[in-house]
Amino acid sequence: MTQDPGMLAQETADRLAGDGVGAVVATVVGGHAEIRGAGRVAVDRPDTPGADTLFEIGSVTKVFTALCLARLAVAGTVDLDEPLAALLPEDAVVPSRGGAEISLRHLAMHTSGLPRLPKGMFLRLLLRPGTPDPYAGCTARVLLRGLARTRLDARPGERFQYSNLGAGLLGLALARRAGTDYASLVRREICAPLGLVDTVVTVEADRADRLARGHDGDRRPVPPWNLADLAGAGGLRSTATDLVAFVRAQWDGPSGPLADAVRLTREAEHPTGPSSWAHLGWVGHRPDPGQGGHPQIWHNGGTGGFSSFVGFGPERRTAVVVLANTRTSVDAAASGLLATLQREHAAPARP
């Protein structure tokens, strides 16, 4: 018996809220979305999070950064294979290996060879566990100074190695080429064309009452994360409403340069395993490849007090958005919900 997408969303939200504090779950089939919330925006507030509640989305930010890259590439402002060094100050030192330079494509696909974290950050986290905002000191000056002392773990383009540093540097470099800051770049290239009104780096006073409070795994409130100039790796806040519009653009986006940019993000592909791969920003896998499982394109996110997941099935035009204000992972519930939608629901392809 086919299960109603709205009921599936509510059941998932209720289950996640029972394990944490609050959750919002959206199911999307073609042009129709169901958004459900459960729990509380904070342990000391009775209001239930909903479609327009703001959450830190962590590394889901990376797909926005990659789409900015694709937008600028379509416009001819950058080239995917342009060296990172060409977008940084003249005195910036960018490591290379085996005669290969780090390109913008490498940064977006996590094949740059850069380590996961900026130079010295892992040691600081070991010495100061529980740091409330570990990325707050990642200014451009600090990042570039550390980059000059960084040794690549692999030749650029050779293998997939997830890197917050790489994604953050991509956001920094693109904003510099565009003559603006990262928040303004995302607003201009993505939010304005798609009508996303609540996807921001900084939550101003007019949105503050809609911002969920983050919690650790024991439901204790934690301070927000501010990633400074590493914002391209995980600095955005957003809502289920905005993320539904963003994910719909992956198959029903407006024609023209934005649609071209969306296609470009998925034309680039690097294998990461027998049934998994990386795109620009997104990662993908095919569950149960031997049994006809449908591919899932997705990205997750996590900060000190939030977890998130945005995923879609391009073949079935189905999607799931999950946002929670606890750092406990929502990946298993979200991926399972998406698989159910793919199995039981399919929107007709566009003519």
N, C-alpha and C positions, 0 to 999 in steps of 0.2 A: 504494500500500500504506500503510495507516494505521500510524503510528509510535507506539510505546509511550511514554506520558507520562514514565515513570520514566527511560527511556533518553534521551529528549530533555532531561530535566533534567540527567542526568549528562554528556551531551555538551556542554551549554552551560556547566556548571560547569568541566569540564576545559578548555574553550577559554578561558574567562575567567581561570582560574588560570594558564594558560600566558602570558597577557598581563599578569598582575599578581602577586599573592601568594596570596590565597585567595578562594574564592567559595562561596556556598551558593545553590542554585537550587531553588525549589519550583514544581511544576505542580499545579494544582487543577482537577478536573473534577467539578462537583457537590459531593458530600460526600467525595470521595476525593482525597487529596493524596499526592504523592511528593516527598520532600525529599532532595537529594543535595549533597554537599560535595566540594571538591577543593582541592588546594594546602595551604597552611599558615596557621595563625592568626598567625604571625610568621616572619620570615626565619630567626630563630635558634631556632625551636621546631618539632619534627617533627609535632606533632598537626594533624590535618585539621579544619577548621571543620565544624560540623554543625548539626543542627536547633536546638540549644539554645545555640549560640555567640552572644554579644551583639555587635552592631555599632552604631555610630552610624548612624542612619537619616536624618539631615539633614532636608531639607524634606519628606520623607514625614510628618514631625511635623505638618505643616499640615493634613492630613486628620483627624488626631486633634483638633486645635484646633477645626476646623470642626464636627466631630461633637459636641464639647462645647457649642458654640454652639447646635446643633440640639437637643441634650438639654435645655438650659436654656430654650430657646424653647418646646419642647413642654410643659415643666413650668410655664411662665408666669413664670419668673424674669427673663427678658429678652424683648425683641421684636426680630426681625430688623432692623426699620427704626428701632430706637432709636438716637439719636445716641451716638457714642463718648463725647462729653463728659459724658454722664449717668452714665457708669461710672467716670470718673476723678475725682481730687481736685478740689474746688471751684475751686482756683486754677490748674488746668491750662488752658492755652491750646491749643485745637485749631483748625487752619486750616480755612477753608472757601473756596469759590470759586463765583461766579455765583449766590450766594444759597442754595447747597446745602451741607448739613452732611454730614460723614462718618458713615455708619451702620455697624452691625455687619455687615450684609449686604455692604456695600461692601468691608470689610476681608477677609471670607472669600472674596470673589470677585475680589479684586485690581482693583476698580474705584473705589478711594478717591481716586485721583489722587496718592497719596503716592509719593515716590521709592523706589527699591529698597532703599537703605541709610539708616540714621539720619544725621542732620545731621552733617557733618564726617568721617564714616567713610571715604568714598571718598578724600578728600584724605589721610587718615592712611595708608590702604593704599598710595597712590601714593608717599608719602614714606618708608614703611617696608615695602617689599615683603617677602613671606615671613614676615610676622608669624605666630608659631606659633598664637595663639589670638585672632583679630581681634575677636571679639565679647565677650571676657571683661569689658570695661568697660561693657557695656550694662546698667547698673543702671536701675531705674525713674526715679531722679532725673535721670540723664544723658539717658534717652530723652525724658522729658517736657520737660526744658529745651531739648533740640534740637527737639522737636515745635513748641514755641512759635515757633521761628525758621524753620520749614519752609514753603515755598511749594508749593502743589499744582500738579502739572503738567497737570491737567485737572479739569473740574467733576466732583465725585463722582457715580458712576453712569454716566458718559458713555462711558468706554472701558476696556478691560483693560490694566493695566500691572502686571506682577508686582512685588510688594513684600514683602521680608522684614520691613521696618519695620512694614507694616500687619498682617501675620500675628502678629508679636511683640506689637504693641499689643493685638490682639484677645485673645491669651492672657492678657496682663497685666490687661486690663479685665474679662474673664470671671472670673478668679480673684478679683479685688477684689470684684465683685458677689456672688460665692459665699462670700466671707468666708474664703478659704483661699489657698494658693499653687498655682502651675500644676501641679506634680507631683501634689499631692493631688487637684486637680480631675480630672485625667486618670484617676487611679487610681479615684476614686469613680464618675465618670460613664461610663467606658468599660471599664477593666481589670476591675473587680469584676463587672459584669454579664456580660462575655464570658469570664471566667476567664483573663485574660491575666496571667501571673505574672512575666514578665520584661520588661515595657515600663516603663522608668523613666527619670528624668532623671539621677539619681545612682546609680552602681553601687557598692553596699555591699560589704563584705569577703566576704560569703558568695557573691557572684557574681563576684568579681574574677578567679578562675581560668578563667572562661568568657568573658572579655572579649577580643575580638580586638584586635590592635595595628594602628593605622592606618599607612599608607605613602603616600608621594608617588608620582608617576609613574615615578620611578627606583628604586622599591622601598626607599627609605630611610625608616626609622621616623620618624613625626612625633607630636607630643604631641596629646592629645585636645582637642576643642573643648568649651567650656562657655559657653553663651550667656547666662548670668546671667538678667536679667528679660526677655530676648528669646527665652526658651526655646520659646515657642509657635510660633516660626518654624522651629526646627530642633534642639531640644535633647534629643530622646528617643533612648534606646538601646532596641533590641528584638532579637528572635530570629525566625528563620523560622517556628518553631512558633506564636508569638504572632501574627505577621502573617498566617499562613494562617487562623487563627481570626478575625482582624479582617476579612479580605477575604471569608470565607464569610458573615459577617454582612451583607454587601452584598446577598445574595440569600436566605440561609437564617437570618437573624437571629431571635432569640426574639421572640415576639409582645409587644405592649404598647408602653410608651414608647420603648424602644430602637429597635424596628422603625419606629415613627412618626418618630423622629429621623433614621434612615437614609433614609427616604423623603423627608423634608424637605430633606436635603442635595442630593438630585438633582432635586427639583421646582424649586428655584431654578436659573435658567440664564441665561447671558449669552453671546451669540455673539462669537467671537473671530476668525472667518474663515469662508469658504464652507462648510467641512465640519469646523469645530472650535468648541468652546464651553467655558465655565467653569461649574462647579457651585459649591456651597459646599465649598471645599477641593479637590475634584477638578478635573481638566481632562479633556476628552474630544475625540476626533476619530474620523472614519470614514475609514480607509485605502481608497483606490481607490473613492470613492463612486459613480462611474459603472459600476463592475463588481461591485456588490453586496457590497462589503467590510463586515464586521461592525464596529460601533462599539466602541471601546476607551475605558474610563474608567481614568485612571491618575494617578500622581504619581511623580516621581523625587526623588532627594536626593543631596547631595554635601557633604562636609566636607573638611578638609585631608587626611584619610587614608582616607576611605570613600566609596563610592558605592552607591546603592540604587535600586530600582524596585519599585513595587507597582501592578499593573494587572489589570483584569478585563473580561470581555465579558458584560454583563448579559443579552444575548439567548441566549447559549450556556452560561451558568453555568460559565465557565472563567476561570482566573486564573493569574498568574505573580508570584512574589516572587523578587527577585534581590538579594543582599547581597554586597558585596565589600569587602575591607579594603585598597583602594587607591583613590585619587581618580580614576582613569581611568573614564570614563563606561561604564555597562553598558546604556544606553538602547537602542541598536540591537539588541543580542543579546536583550534582554528583550522588546522590542516584536515582534521577529520570531518569538520563541518563542510569544508570546501569539497572534499571527496564525495560526501553525501549529495550535495547539490549537483555535482557533475554526473553522478550516477542516476539521480532521480529527476533532474530538471535540465532542460536545454532550451535556450532561446533561439528562435529562428535566425539564421544568418542574414545579414543585411543584403539587400539586392545589389 
